Amino acid sequence: MTGRAADKGGNGALPAALVAWCLAAAACSPAVAVRPAPSHHAFAFEAPLPASAAVFVDADQLLREVHVVPHPSGDGEHCIGSRYPVDAREALEASVLGTVERLVRQVERVSTPPDGETMRARGLDSVIVVRVDTFHAGLASGALSTFQAGVELTLSVSAFTRDGLKLREMILGNGTRHRSGAFCDTGAEVLGQTVEAAIEDAMTELGELIANSPALRESLDRSG
């Protein structure tokens, strides 16, 4: 009986230590790195339009803190309570610019959308405005030190030429990823990769939206 009790105590020591370590790590805030993820899919099969486009991106909603929650299965409580600050604003802006660059000859980043008079004064043919409407990000941990992340974002897209408004649509980006790792930093890595996947998904829709808009392309073609 004593030997069995000792075995039980020994087997329980590692999980207890791991739980204690996770609780200590819960106060930490591992950094989430999000890289630009422009789309390079076949929507750009044509040569870029001989036109210039000013691009304005409002990505303020892509700044937030994501907390780890238990997986719905109820198995495991790895790194529960850890906080992961996410700032994907620059990544989205770079992704939008990189995607639009495949569609028009010249792209210029602007801090505010120019009006018609400013467009004419600066020789701009179009203005493309991308705003983040919603951003949902979740991170759960489960058995075997597994992290599962899910991200969904919606973007409103408007495009103006010297002829006026030519495009206004909503696009959606989704991403899911999972990965196992003993350290809470793994959660930051998988969350960052999931945000990137959602951005790339949205950028594919953005490219197809612009490339497949007859009104926009015809107006830009005339401008060129």
Summary of the structure (lengths in Angstrom):
residues: 224
radius of gyration: 23.2
end to end distance: 87.5
largest distance: 89.3
contacts: 752
relative contact order: 0.20
helix: 40%
strand: 35%
